[in-house]
Amino acid sequence: MRLEISSNADSEVFAFLKSIGESAAPLPGHSLPIFYVSQLLEDNSMGSYVVKRPGPEDRITLLKHANLLNRLSKNMLITIMVALFTESKVLFVDKTLSSLTSTLHALTSLLYPLTWVCIYIPMLSQGIRGLVRDLVQSPSPYVIGILKSDYPKVRENELKDTQVLVVDLTNKKLTDLRLEEYQTLPISEASRKLLKRKLKEVKGKKDQTKQSEVWLSFVKPFLNGIDDLCYDAESKDGIRQIPMDKFLEKAKEVQKGDEVFAKQLISTQMSQLYLQKKKISMLR
């Protein structure tokens, strides 16, 4: 009897997975019903399960942004987010897998409307020594997580001459191994104080999901400046071309002193993908 139940259950799981494999993925924000024959129901009737593909508006409800301000100081969070917006190499260290991966997912989601497109590994096992060395010393930007128990060996063997921002989530500590010119925040003091004040306000509220609005309000004006320039932009083969100097002039209007950040931001791979989707090209 026990074998028969196991066989029926396995058969139903197979039928369910087969139905998923044969179905097209729903559009972002839309749902898709999956139908399958259930042997556990009377007369082998059809079972059903509804799956939903997260849309842009779901990024807040799916992630634990509230934990970020409890785990990181405001200054640390600003340094980390600016590093991510400018596509620096960032290595995160934590003592548990669950807190490590959830923190990385939450942080990268705050880049919206941009999307991290470089190397992204929420947990890299030290057991694969050759792969760890290649990835940590990679010249490409990355977001990599590693367990605290593995970090001493990585620090000793793989971090030599590596320009990376190391974030110790357990001890709330930053170790900046980047060149000195990249260790200074490329944003103005006015922007830093404004971000710090807004994060303080968010931390004092019960609903800390509003933190995503802080970063959206910070980066969106730079992207809106591109949209404003599109009206007078020349078009070539359907691609609107915007001179970099005009974009930087727009950046001054957002906040004087943030031109360096604006130039680094628009030069990232994720910004290039954002522009490509809008059929825009930035002329150097």
C-alpha positions in Angstrom: 0.0 0.0 0.0 2.8 2.4 0.9 4.5 1.7 -2.5 1.3 2.4 -4.3 0.9 5.8 -2.7 4.5 6.7 -3.4 4.0 5.7 -7.1 0.8 7.8 -7.4 2.5 10.7 -5.8 5.6 10.5 -8.1 3.3 10.1 -11.1 1.4 13.2 -10.1 4.6 15.2 -9.6 5.8 14.1 -13.0 2.5 15.1 -14.6 2.6 18.5 -12.9 6.2 19.2 -14.0 5.4 18.0 -17.5 2.5 20.5 -17.7 4.8 23.3 -16.6 7.5 22.4 -19.1 4.9 22.5 -21.9 3.5 25.9 -20.9 4.8 29.2 -22.1 6.0 31.6 -19.4 3.4 34.3 -18.5 4.1 37.9 -19.1 5.6 39.9 -16.2 2.8 40.6 -13.7 0.5 38.0 -15.2 -0.7 34.6 -14.0 -0.9 31.2 -15.7 -3.1 28.3 -14.6 -1.3 24.9 -14.8 -3.7 21.9 -15.3 -2.7 18.3 -14.7 -4.3 14.9 -14.2 -4.5 14.1 -10.5 -4.8 10.5 -9.4 -5.5 11.6 -5.9 -8.8 13.2 -6.9 -11.9 11.3 -7.7 -12.2 9.9 -11.3 -8.7 11.1 -12.1 -10.1 14.6 -12.5 -7.9 17.6 -13.4 -5.9 19.3 -10.8 -4.8 22.9 -11.2 -2.3 25.3 -9.8 -1.9 29.1 -10.6 1.6 30.6 -10.9 2.3 34.3 -11.2 5.4 35.9 -12.8 6.5 38.8 -10.7 6.1 42.2 -12.3 8.1 45.4 -11.6 5.7 46.4 -8.9 6.3 43.2 -7.0 9.9 43.8 -6.4 9.1 45.4 -3.0 6.7 42.9 -1.6 9.0 39.9 -2.5 12.1 41.1 -0.7 13.0 42.0 2.9 14.2 45.6 2.6 13.4 46.2 6.2 16.3 44.1 7.3 18.8 46.3 5.4 18.6 49.3 7.8 18.7 46.9 10.8 21.8 45.2 9.4 23.7 48.2 8.0 24.4 51.7 9.1 23.1 54.5 6.9 26.6 55.4 5.8 27.4 51.8 5.0 24.2 51.5 2.9 25.0 54.6 1.0 28.5 53.5 0.2 27.3 50.1 -0.9 24.5 51.4 -3.1 26.7 54.0 -4.8 29.2 51.2 -5.5 26.4 49.1 -7.0 25.1 52.0 -9.1 28.6 52.6 -10.5 29.2 48.8 -11.0 32.1 48.3 -8.6 33.2 44.8 -7.5 31.5 44.1 -4.2 32.2 41.0 -2.0 29.7 40.3 0.8 30.6 38.1 3.8 28.0 36.7 6.3 27.8 33.8 8.7 24.6 32.3 7.4 23.4 31.4 3.9 19.8 32.7 4.4 20.8 36.1 5.6 23.6 36.4 3.0 21.4 35.6 0.0 18.3 37.6 1.2 20.5 40.7 1.8 22.1 40.5 -1.7 18.7 40.1 -3.4 17.3 43.0 -1.5 20.2 45.3 -2.3 20.3 44.6 -6.0 16.5 45.1 -6.3 17.1 48.7 -5.0 18.8 49.5 -8.3 15.4 49.6 -10.0 14.7 50.8 -12.7 18.1 49.5 -13.6 19.0 45.8 -13.4 22.3 44.3 -12.3 23.6 42.5 -15.4 27.2 41.7 -14.4 28.4 38.7 -12.4 25.9 37.9 -9.6 26.5 34.9 -7.2 24.6 35.2 -3.9 26.7 32.4 -2.4 30.1 31.2 -3.7 31.4 28.0 -2.2 35.1 27.9 -1.2 35.1 24.2 -2.1 35.6 25.2 -5.8 39.0 26.8 -5.2 39.8 27.4 -8.9 36.4 29.0 -9.6 36.6 31.2 -6.6 40.0 32.5 -7.6 38.9 33.2 -11.2 35.7 35.0 -10.1 37.0 37.1 -7.2 40.0 38.2 -9.3 37.8 38.8 -12.4 38.2 42.3 -14.0 34.4 42.4 -14.5 32.1 44.0 -11.9 30.5 41.5 -9.6 28.3 41.0 -6.6 29.4 37.9 -4.8 28.5 36.4 -1.4 30.7 34.1 0.6 30.2 32.5 4.0 32.3 34.0 6.9 33.8 30.6 7.6 35.3 30.6 4.0 36.4 34.2 4.0 39.9 33.9 5.8 41.2 31.7 3.0 39.7 33.9 0.3 41.2 37.0 2.0 44.6 35.4 2.2 44.8 33.8 -1.2 42.4 35.5 -3.6 42.1 39.2 -2.5 45.8 40.1 -3.1 45.9 43.0 -5.6 42.2 42.8 -6.1 40.2 46.1 -6.2 37.0 45.2 -4.4 34.7 46.6 -1.7 34.4 43.9 1.0 31.2 44.1 3.1 31.2 42.2 6.4 27.5 41.9 7.1 28.1 40.1 10.4 30.3 42.8 12.0 28.8 45.7 10.0 32.2 46.6 8.6 33.5 47.8 5.2 37.0 47.1 3.9 37.7 49.1 0.7 40.5 47.6 -1.3 39.7 49.7 -4.4 42.1 52.4 -5.7 42.1 55.5 -3.6 40.2 57.5 -6.3 37.3 55.1 -6.1 37.2 55.0 -2.3 35.8 58.6 -2.3 32.0 58.7 -2.8 31.4 60.3 -6.3 28.3 62.1 -5.0 28.1 65.5 -3.5 27.9 66.1 0.2 24.4 67.6 -0.3 23.2 64.3 -1.9 24.9 62.2 0.8 23.2 64.2 3.6 19.8 64.0 1.8 20.1 60.3 1.4 21.1 59.9 5.0 18.1 62.0 6.2 15.6 60.1 4.0 17.0 56.7 5.3 16.6 57.9 8.8 13.0 58.8 8.2 12.3 55.4 6.6 13.9 53.6 9.5 11.6 55.4 11.9 8.5 54.0 10.1 6.9 50.6 10.4 6.8 50.2 6.7 10.4 50.1 5.6 9.6 49.0 2.1 9.5 52.7 1.4 13.3 52.5 1.2 13.1 51.6 -2.5 11.5 55.0 -3.1 14.5 56.7 -1.5 16.9 55.1 -4.1 14.4 55.5 -7.0 14.1 59.3 -6.2 17.9 59.5 -6.1 18.7 57.8 -9.5 15.5 58.6 -11.5 16.2 62.3 -12.1 19.4 61.4 -13.9 17.5 59.0 -16.1 14.7 61.5 -16.6 17.3 64.0 -17.9 18.0 61.6 -20.8 14.3 61.5 -21.7 14.2 65.4 -21.7 17.2 65.4 -24.1 15.4 63.0 -26.5 13.1 65.7 -27.8 15.9 67.5 -29.6 18.2 64.5 -30.2 19.3 63.6 -33.7 18.3 60.2 -34.8 20.3 57.7 -36.8 18.9 54.4 -38.0 16.1 54.8 -35.5 18.5 55.4 -32.6 18.4 58.8 -30.8 21.9 60.1 -30.1 22.6 62.2 -27.1 26.0 63.9 -26.5 27.5 63.1 -23.1 28.3 66.8 -22.4 24.6 67.7 -22.7 23.7 64.8 -20.3 26.3 66.1 -17.8 24.8 69.6 -18.0 21.4 68.1 -17.1 23.0 66.2 -14.2 24.2 69.6 -12.8 20.5 70.6 -12.7 19.7 67.6 -10.6 22.4 68.3 -8.0 25.6 70.3 -8.5 28.6 68.1 -7.6 27.0 64.9 -8.8 28.5 65.0 -12.3 31.1 62.4 -11.6 28.5 60.0 -10.3 26.2 60.7 -13.3 29.1 60.0 -15.8 29.9 56.7 -14.0 26.3 55.7 -13.8 25.5 56.2 -17.4 28.7 54.4 -18.4 27.7 51.2 -16.7 26.5 48.1 -18.5 23.1 48.2 -16.8 22.6 51.8 -18.0 23.6 50.9 -21.5 21.0 48.1 -21.5 18.4 50.6 -20.2 19.3 53.0 -23.0 19.2 50.3 -25.6 15.7 49.3 -24.7 14.7 53.0 -25.2 16.6 53.1 -28.5 19.0 55.7 -27.2 22.8 56.0 -27.7 25.1 58.1 -25.6 27.8 59.9 -27.7 31.2 60.3 -26.0 
